[in-house]
Every structure is written in structure tokens, then in C-alpha cells.
Amino acid sequence: YKIPVDDVFMITGSGLRFNDSGFLTPDSVIDTLAYPIQNIQANYEARYSLVSKRGALGLWVNQNEGGVGIIPFGEDEKKEIRKQLNNTYGLTKNRDVYGITDANLRFESASIALKDLELSQAIKDDKIALCDALNFPILLLNELEGSTFSNLQTAERLLYTNKIIPFWELFAKAFTKEFLETGYLEFNTNDIEALKKD
């Protein structure tokens, strides 16, 4: 079933553009926020990998020297060491943090501290960018320190007055114009708790 063109109405908050087929389509503000969104996804993925795939805290390096320098591990030796590290060592419950061996080895740390990557700050910065673009109060995401109940109430009220209600009004006008021959569509906001006066 194909919807007649006359029965379609578009609501856009940022503008219109022609797509590859030459049709005029809404231009979503989300399109301009691809990088912040991808940054948040990448940061959460990195945090998950560091937490769930801790594995060994470093590398064991062979210090035995031959006539031409340090002798590298053979493939069988590497396989056995990896097996022991994966099965025995790590940061989760009932696992040892460091290994003990009588081999002539040197330990090289390979762990990365989450705080050194500043993932939380990067995620917060991207969330702020998204909220600014979408006119959404960042306070409602509980991302800022020092937020009070009064501030949250004000932020929720601003969300309705600056974002939600204007969209409802835009939708109601477009719907009335396109689909109603008599009467009109109107949203009743009387029962919204955030908009009630104290």
C-alpha cells in the first residue's frame, strides 16, 4: 500500500533537504550530531572492554640471554603462558592478580587505568553537546554536580515549555491543516505536574 503524497505531512526541527531520489525530506538535527553519538558509543565500548576483558595486567618477558642476546619464547611456551594467564590471573573473583614463576622473566605492565582515559568526562562532554542541540536540559540526565530538587523542577518545566509543547503545537497545526476539515487538534497540558504552579 502506497500512502498518497497529499496525506503525508512533515515535521522538522532543523530544515529540509533533497534526498538521493530528488524528494524533499526532513533534515534531522541528529544528522549533525553523528560524532558525539559515535564518541559515546566508542567510550562505552572501551569501558566495557577494559572491565570485562581485563586479562593479564602485563607481559612476562624472557630475560635469558644467549650468545646473540635475549632468547625469545617459542610458540609452545607462549601458548602455555597464555593458557595460565587466561585461566588463573585477572581482577575478577577467585583470580590471582599476579603470577608466580621460577623462570627468569621480567614483568612489563600493560594495564590501563580508566581514570587515565578520562572516559567519563568525554561521555559527559558529548552528552552536553547532544542536550544543547536538542534543547534538552542536561540537569535531567543527572550529569552535573550540585543539582538540587528545585533546579530539577525548573529544568523539567523548561523542557515542556521550550521543547515538548512547541513540538505538540507544531504537530497539532500540521495535523489540523492536513487531515481535519472541521475543528482542530489541541493538546491539553492542564494535568502535567511539572507545569502546575506551586
Salt bridges, closest charged atoms under 4 A:
ASP27 OD1 - ARG17 NE 3.66
ASP31 OD2 - ARG17 NH2 2.90
GLU75 OE2 - LYS78 NZ 3.85
GLU108 OE2 - ARG106 NE 2.64
ASP116 OD1 - LYS115 NZ 3.35
GLU143 OE2 - LYS127 NZ 2.85
GLU193 OE1 - LYS196 NZ 3.55
